[in-house]
Amino acid sequence: MRRPYYGWIVVLACFLGTFVVFGLSYSFGVFLERMATDFERSNAVTTLAFGVQTLFLYVGASLVGVFVDRVGARRALTAGAAVLCLGLVWTSRATSLFAVVLAYGVVTGIGMSVVYVVAYATVPRWFDRRAGFAGGVASAGLGIGMLVVAPAATALIDRVGWRTAFLVLAGLVAALLLLATALIRDEPTAETVPPSEFARSDGALEGEGDGASEAPSRTLRSQLEDVLAVARSPSFGLLFAGWVCIYATMYVVFVHLVVYATDLGLSRAAGATALGVIGGANAVGRVGIGYVSDHLGRARVFAGCSATMGLATLALPAIDATLALYAFALVFGLAYGGNGALLAPLTGDLFGRGNLSAVFGLISGAFAITGLVSPYLAGVASDALGSYDPAFVVAGLAALVGAGAVLAADRLASP
């Protein structure tokens, strides 16, 4: 009897990684008001902890990608898990906002960066024709994490306070990443891959000859030269700029949606539930739209989902009821799930799989920029103008521009 393809076990391990990283990161909004109150700071200033974490997550990703390519996914994941848990424990003991920025922002962010690169960039090494679907399943951990962690963290905060909540989360993270580390593998050999997945017309394994399995034996200098050559290409620049614009919507929504809901006169629980709805819809979108993208074209589907995120964000100022908030969350979550499933597969399509961890980590620096700037500017705008509406409009328009940039990058990269 033929054994199941081990690539699907790798998908499960990467699912656990995305569950941990984004379940934690995107639940920051439920901690925001309590932390701001304890440290006697404004919401805008307190979001700097999230912004710094985002900066270190994605700047770290741009640096650790080469490290992951060279030492392998398992050893890298072990190191990332240890640093991540250390940061969460320190956050639970922090006595000032500055300490939170160091612990939650810097240390936790560095740990997350390693887990993030492993969780996203490992799957495309095991799949080609079903890369969209497999990547969607793996990255659906983000949506399930949001669906589970944000409401669970809210209940924990209400019961034991935000500090103990972080300590409990640290224990759960350690257990999940220990399991992921036991399951993960670096990349398949030609003998272990189903012919239907990677086989080319000449019978070779897709990726052979482009460095897909040779990167660890190459010199560091030659690998860096290859990565920098990709980074200097116009298509890379367009894709980078597109991601900066598109994901401004994501960060503004995830950080400020709970506070926005309370400003509307809705309950804090309604805002947290809306985050959960985004998470659940996100998971569905990643799997379903990821599958569709394998047949319709990943760049086209990615751009369509990104434009939908922008249009949904433009509609937020018209929302004035709980049901409408949930409807927004459903549409936004599906669209974000669709393009989120395609981050690494699209990168592989445009720039090859030879140095995928390094290139994917480098382009993920786009998240560092938009994650650091957009939540803070949205908070400043709200404090100054008494409304989040202008921030939502600007972020929504930016996403539409970003969708166009992604399509342009695909056209330039196509032979």
C-alpha positions as CSV (number, residue, x, y, z in Angstrom):
1,M,0.0,0.0,0.0
2,R,1.4,3.4,-1.0
3,R,2.2,5.7,1.9
4,P,0.6,9.2,2.0
5,Y,2.9,11.9,0.6
6,Y,4.9,13.3,3.5
7,G,4.4,16.8,2.1
8,W,1.0,16.9,3.8
9,I,2.6,16.2,7.2
10,V,4.9,19.2,6.5
11,V,1.7,21.2,5.7
12,L,0.4,20.3,9.2
13,A,3.6,21.4,10.9
14,C,3.5,24.7,9.0
15,F,-0.2,25.1,9.9
16,L,0.8,24.9,13.6
17,G,3.5,27.6,12.9
18,T,1.1,30.0,11.3
19,F,-1.5,29.3,14.0
20,V,1.0,30.3,16.7
21,V,2.6,33.4,15.0
22,F,-0.6,35.1,13.9
23,G,-2.9,33.9,16.5
24,L,-0.7,35.7,19.0
25,S,0.2,38.7,16.9
26,Y,-3.3,39.6,15.6
27,S,-4.9,39.2,19.0
28,F,-3.0,42.2,20.3
29,G,-6.1,44.4,19.9
30,V,-7.8,42.6,22.8
31,F,-4.8,43.4,25.1
32,L,-4.5,47.0,23.9
33,E,-6.9,48.9,26.2
34,R,-5.9,47.0,29.3
35,M,-2.2,47.6,28.7
36,A,-2.7,51.2,27.9
37,T,-4.7,51.7,31.1
38,D,-2.1,49.9,33.2
39,F,0.8,51.9,31.8
40,E,-1.2,55.2,31.6
41,R,-0.5,55.7,27.9
42,S,-2.7,56.4,24.9
43,N,-3.9,53.7,22.6
44,A,-1.7,55.1,19.8
45,V,1.5,55.0,21.9
46,T,0.7,51.5,23.2
47,T,0.3,50.2,19.6
48,L,4.1,50.8,19.3
49,A,4.6,47.5,21.0
50,F,2.7,45.8,18.2
51,G,4.4,48.0,15.6
52,V,7.9,47.1,16.9
53,Q,7.0,43.4,17.0
54,T,5.8,43.6,13.3
55,L,9.0,45.4,12.4
56,F,11.2,42.7,14.0
57,L,9.1,39.9,12.7
58,Y,9.5,41.0,9.1
59,V,12.9,42.7,9.2
60,G,14.0,39.6,11.0
61,A,12.4,37.4,8.3
62,S,14.4,39.3,5.7
63,L,17.6,38.4,7.6
64,V,16.9,34.9,8.8
65,G,15.7,33.5,5.4
66,V,19.3,32.7,4.4
67,F,19.9,31.1,7.8
68,V,16.8,28.9,7.4
69,D,17.9,27.9,3.9
70,R,21.3,26.9,5.2
71,V,20.6,25.2,8.6
72,G,17.3,23.6,7.7
73,A,13.7,24.1,8.8
74,R,13.8,21.9,11.9
75,R,16.8,23.5,13.6
76,A,15.6,26.9,12.7
77,L,12.2,26.2,14.1
78,T,13.6,25.0,17.4
79,A,15.6,28.2,17.8
80,G,12.6,30.4,16.9
81,A,10.3,28.6,19.3
82,A,12.7,29.1,22.2
83,V,13.1,32.8,21.6
84,L,9.4,33.3,21.0
85,C,8.4,31.7,24.3
86,L,11.1,33.7,26.2
87,G,9.6,36.9,24.8
88,L,6.1,36.0,26.0
89,V,7.2,35.1,29.5
90,W,9.1,38.4,29.7
91,T,6.1,40.3,28.5
92,S,4.0,38.8,31.3
93,R,6.5,40.2,33.8
94,A,7.1,43.6,32.2
95,T,6.6,46.6,34.5
96,S,6.7,49.4,31.9
97,L,5.6,50.0,28.4
98,F,9.3,50.2,27.4
99,A,9.8,46.7,28.8
100,V,6.8,45.5,26.8
101,V,8.3,47.0,23.6
102,L,11.5,45.1,24.3
103,A,9.9,41.8,25.3
104,Y,6.8,41.7,23.1
105,G,8.1,43.8,20.3
106,V,11.8,42.8,19.9
107,V,12.3,39.4,21.5
108,T,8.9,37.9,20.6
109,G,9.2,39.5,17.1
110,I,12.5,37.9,16.5
111,G,11.2,34.4,17.5
112,M,8.2,34.9,15.3
113,S,10.3,35.8,12.3
114,V,12.0,32.4,12.3
115,V,8.7,30.5,12.8
116,Y,7.1,32.6,10.1
117,V,9.7,31.9,7.4
118,V,9.8,28.2,8.1
119,A,5.9,28.0,8.1
120,Y,5.5,29.8,4.8
121,A,8.6,29.0,2.8
122,T,8.8,25.3,3.5
123,V,5.6,24.2,1.8
124,P,6.4,25.4,-1.7
125,R,9.5,23.2,-1.7
126,W,7.2,20.2,-1.4
127,F,4.5,21.2,-3.9
128,D,4.2,22.9,-7.3
129,R,1.0,22.2,-9.1
130,R,-1.0,22.2,-5.9
131,A,1.1,24.9,-4.2
132,G,-1.8,27.3,-3.9
133,F,-4.0,24.7,-2.2
134,A,-1.2,23.3,0.1
135,G,0.0,26.8,1.0
136,G,-3.6,27.7,1.8
137,V,-4.0,24.8,4.1
138,A,-0.7,25.6,5.9
139,S,-1.4,29.3,6.2
140,A,-5.0,28.7,7.3
141,G,-3.4,28.4,10.8
142,L,-3.5,32.2,10.7
143,G,-7.3,32.3,10.4
144,I,-7.9,29.5,12.9
145,G,-5.4,31.2,15.3
146,M,-7.4,34.4,15.1
147,L,-10.7,32.5,15.5
148,V,-9.4,30.8,18.6
149,V,-6.8,33.0,20.2
150,A,-8.5,36.4,20.2
151,P,-11.7,35.2,22.0
152,A,-9.7,32.9,24.3
153,A,-7.3,35.7,25.2
154,T,-10.3,38.0,25.9
155,A,-11.7,35.4,28.3
156,L,-8.3,34.9,29.9
157,I,-7.8,38.6,30.4
158,D,-11.2,39.0,32.0
159,R,-10.6,36.1,34.3
160,V,-6.9,36.4,35.3
161,G,-5.6,39.6,33.8
162,W,-3.5,40.3,30.8
163,R,-0.2,39.3,32.4
164,T,-1.2,35.8,33.4
165,A,-2.9,35.5,30.0
166,F,0.4,36.0,28.3
167,L,2.0,33.4,30.6
168,V,-0.7,30.8,29.7
169,L,-0.2,31.5,26.0
170,A,3.5,30.9,26.4
171,G,2.9,27.4,27.6
172,L,0.5,26.6,24.8
173,V,2.9,28.0,22.2
174,A,5.7,25.8,23.6
175,A,3.6,22.7,23.3
176,L,2.4,23.4,19.7
177,L,5.8,24.4,18.4
178,L,7.4,21.3,20.0
179,L,5.0,19.2,17.9
180,A,5.7,21.2,14.8
181,T,9.4,20.7,15.2
182,A,8.9,16.9,15.5
183,L,7.0,16.9,12.2
184,I,8.8,19.3,10.0
185,R,11.2,18.3,7.2
186,D,13.3,20.5,4.9
187,E,12.5,19.4,1.4
188,P,11.8,16.2,-0.6
189,T,14.0,14.1,-2.8
190,A,13.0,13.1,-6.3
191,E,12.2,9.6,-5.0
192,T,9.6,10.8,-2.5
193,V,7.7,13.2,-4.7
194,P,4.6,12.0,-6.6
195,P,5.2,12.4,-10.3
196,S,2.0,14.4,-10.6
197,E,3.3,17.1,-8.3
198,F,6.6,18.2,-9.7
199,A,7.3,16.2,-12.8
200,R,8.3,18.1,-16.0
201,S,8.1,17.0,-19.5
202,D,11.7,15.9,-19.4
203,G,11.1,13.7,-16.4
204,A,13.2,15.9,-14.0
205,L,12.1,17.2,-10.7
206,E,10.8,20.7,-10.9
207,G,13.4,23.0,-9.4
208,E,16.4,20.7,-10.1
209,G,19.2,22.8,-11.6
210,D,18.0,26.1,-10.1
211,G,19.4,25.5,-6.6
212,A,16.3,24.2,-5.0
213,S,18.1,21.4,-3.2
214,E,21.7,22.7,-3.5
215,A,21.5,25.9,-1.5
216,P,23.0,24.6,1.7
217,S,26.1,23.3,-0.1
218,R,26.8,26.6,-1.9
219,T,28.9,29.4,-0.4
220,L,27.1,32.0,1.5
221,R,28.5,34.7,-0.8
222,S,27.1,33.1,-4.0
223,Q,23.7,32.6,-2.3
224,L,23.6,36.3,-1.2
225,E,24.5,37.4,-4.7
226,D,21.6,35.4,-6.2
227,V,19.2,36.9,-3.7
228,L,20.4,40.4,-4.2
229,A,20.0,40.0,-8.0
230,V,16.3,39.2,-7.4
231,A,15.9,42.1,-5.0
232,R,17.2,44.5,-7.6
233,S,14.7,43.5,-10.2
234,P,11.8,45.8,-11.1
235,S,9.3,43.0,-10.5
236,F,10.6,42.6,-7.0
237,G,10.2,46.3,-6.3
238,L,6.7,46.4,-7.6
239,L,5.7,43.3,-5.6
240,F,7.3,44.8,-2.4
241,A,5.5,48.2,-2.9
242,G,2.2,46.3,-3.6
243,W,2.4,44.4,-0.4
244,V,3.1,47.6,1.6
245,C,0.0,49.2,0.2
246,I,-2.3,46.2,0.4
247,Y,-1.6,45.2,4.0
248,A,-2.1,48.7,5.4
249,T,-5.7,47.6,5.5
250,M,-4.9,44.5,7.5
251,Y,-2.9,46.2,10.2
252,V,-5.3,49.1,10.7
253,V,-8.2,46.7,11.0
254,F,-6.5,44.1,13.2
255,V,-5.1,46.6,15.7
256,H,-8.0,49.1,15.9
257,L,-11.2,47.2,15.1
258,V,-12.0,46.4,18.8
259,V,-11.6,50.0,19.8
260,Y,-13.5,51.2,16.7
261,A,-16.4,48.9,17.7
262,T,-16.6,50.4,21.2
263,D,-16.4,53.9,19.7
264,L,-19.5,53.1,17.7
265,G,-21.3,52.1,20.9
266,L,-21.0,48.4,20.3
267,S,-19.6,46.1,22.9
268,R,-15.9,45.2,23.2
269,A,-17.0,41.6,22.8
270,A,-18.5,42.4,19.4
271,G,-15.2,43.8,18.2
272,A,-13.4,40.7,19.5
273,T,-16.0,38.5,17.9
274,A,-15.5,40.4,14.6
275,L,-11.8,39.5,14.7
276,G,-12.8,35.9,15.3
277,V,-15.1,36.1,12.2
278,I,-12.2,37.5,10.2
279,G,-10.1,34.6,11.4
280,G,-12.7,31.9,10.5
281,A,-13.4,33.4,7.1
282,N,-9.7,33.8,6.6
283,A,-9.1,30.1,7.1
284,V,-11.9,29.2,4.6
285,G,-10.6,31.7,2.1
286,R,-7.0,30.3,2.3
287,V,-8.1,26.8,1.6
288,G,-10.8,27.5,-1.0
289,I,-9.3,30.4,-2.8
290,G,-5.9,28.8,-2.7
291,Y,-7.3,25.8,-4.5
292,V,-9.0,28.0,-7.1
293,S,-5.7,29.9,-7.7
294,D,-4.0,26.8,-8.9
295,H,-6.4,26.8,-11.8
296,L,-7.1,30.5,-12.5
297,G,-3.6,32.0,-11.9
298,R,-2.1,33.0,-8.6
299,A,-1.2,36.6,-9.5
300,R,-4.7,37.3,-10.8
301,V,-6.4,35.8,-7.8
302,F,-4.0,37.5,-5.4
303,A,-4.8,40.9,-7.0
304,G,-8.5,40.3,-6.9
305,C,-8.5,39.4,-3.3
306,S,-6.4,42.5,-2.5
307,A,-8.8,44.8,-4.2
308,T,-11.7,43.3,-2.3
309,M,-9.8,44.0,1.0
310,G,-9.5,47.6,-0.1
311,L,-13.2,48.0,-1.0
312,A,-14.3,46.4,2.2
313,T,-12.1,48.8,4.2
314,L,-13.5,51.7,2.3
315,A,-17.0,50.6,3.5
316,L,-16.1,50.5,7.2
317,P,-17.1,54.2,7.9
318,A,-20.7,53.3,6.8
319,I,-21.0,50.6,9.5
320,D,-23.1,51.4,12.5
321,A,-24.5,48.0,13.7
322,T,-23.1,44.7,15.0
323,L,-24.5,42.7,12.1
324,A,-22.9,45.0,9.6
325,L,-19.6,44.7,11.4
326,Y,-19.8,41.0,11.2
327,A,-20.6,41.2,7.5
328,F,-17.5,43.3,6.9
329,A,-15.5,40.8,8.9
330,L,-16.7,38.0,6.7
331,V,-15.9,39.7,3.4
332,F,-12.6,41.0,4.6
333,G,-11.5,37.7,6.1
334,L,-12.3,35.7,2.9
335,A,-10.4,38.2,0.8
336,Y,-7.4,38.3,3.1
337,G,-7.4,34.6,3.3
338,G,-7.3,34.3,-0.4
339,N,-4.2,36.5,-0.9
340,G,-2.6,35.3,2.3
341,A,-2.6,31.7,1.0
342,L,-0.6,32.8,-2.0
343,L,2.2,34.8,-0.4
344,A,4.9,32.2,-0.7
345,P,3.6,30.4,-3.8
346,L,3.4,33.7,-5.7
347,T,6.9,34.5,-4.6
348,G,8.1,31.1,-5.9
349,D,6.2,31.6,-9.2
350,L,7.8,35.0,-9.8
351,F,11.4,34.4,-8.6
352,G,11.9,30.6,-8.4
353,R,12.4,28.2,-5.5
354,G,16.1,28.1,-5.4
355,N,16.5,30.6,-2.5
356,L,12.8,30.7,-1.5
357,S,13.3,31.2,2.2
358,A,15.7,34.0,1.6
359,V,13.7,35.8,-1.1
360,F,10.4,35.4,0.7
361,G,12.0,36.6,3.9
362,L,13.4,39.6,2.1
363,I,10.1,40.7,0.5
364,S,8.3,40.2,3.8
365,G,10.1,43.3,4.9
366,A,7.1,45.0,3.3
367,F,5.1,44.0,6.3
368,A,7.6,45.6,8.6
369,I,7.1,49.0,7.0
370,T,3.3,48.9,6.8
371,G,2.9,47.1,10.2
372,L,5.0,49.7,12.0
373,V,3.6,52.8,10.3
374,S,-0.1,52.1,9.5
375,P,-1.5,51.2,13.0
376,Y,0.3,54.1,14.6
377,L,-0.8,56.7,12.0
378,A,-4.4,55.4,12.3
379,G,-4.3,55.8,16.0
380,V,-2.9,59.4,15.7
381,A,-5.5,60.2,13.1
382,S,-8.3,58.9,15.4
383,D,-6.9,60.9,18.4
384,A,-6.6,64.1,16.4
385,L,-9.8,63.9,14.4
386,G,-12.0,61.9,16.8
387,S,-12.7,59.3,14.1
388,Y,-11.1,56.3,12.4
389,D,-12.9,57.0,9.1
390,P,-10.1,58.9,7.3
391,A,-7.7,56.2,8.2
392,F,-10.0,53.5,6.8
393,V,-10.5,55.5,3.5
394,V,-6.7,56.0,3.0
395,A,-5.9,52.4,3.7
396,G,-8.6,51.1,1.4
397,L,-7.4,53.3,-1.5
398,A,-3.8,52.1,-0.9
399,A,-4.9,48.5,-1.2
400,L,-6.4,49.2,-4.7
401,V,-3.1,50.7,-5.8
402,G,-1.3,47.8,-4.4
403,A,-3.4,45.3,-6.3
404,G,-2.4,47.0,-9.5
405,A,1.3,46.9,-8.6
406,V,1.1,43.1,-8.1
407,L,-0.4,42.6,-11.5
408,A,2.4,44.8,-13.0
409,A,5.0,42.7,-11.2
410,D,3.6,39.5,-12.6
411,R,3.7,40.9,-16.1
412,L,7.4,42.0,-15.8
413,A,8.4,38.7,-14.3
414,S,6.7,36.6,-16.9
415,P,9.0,35.4,-19.7
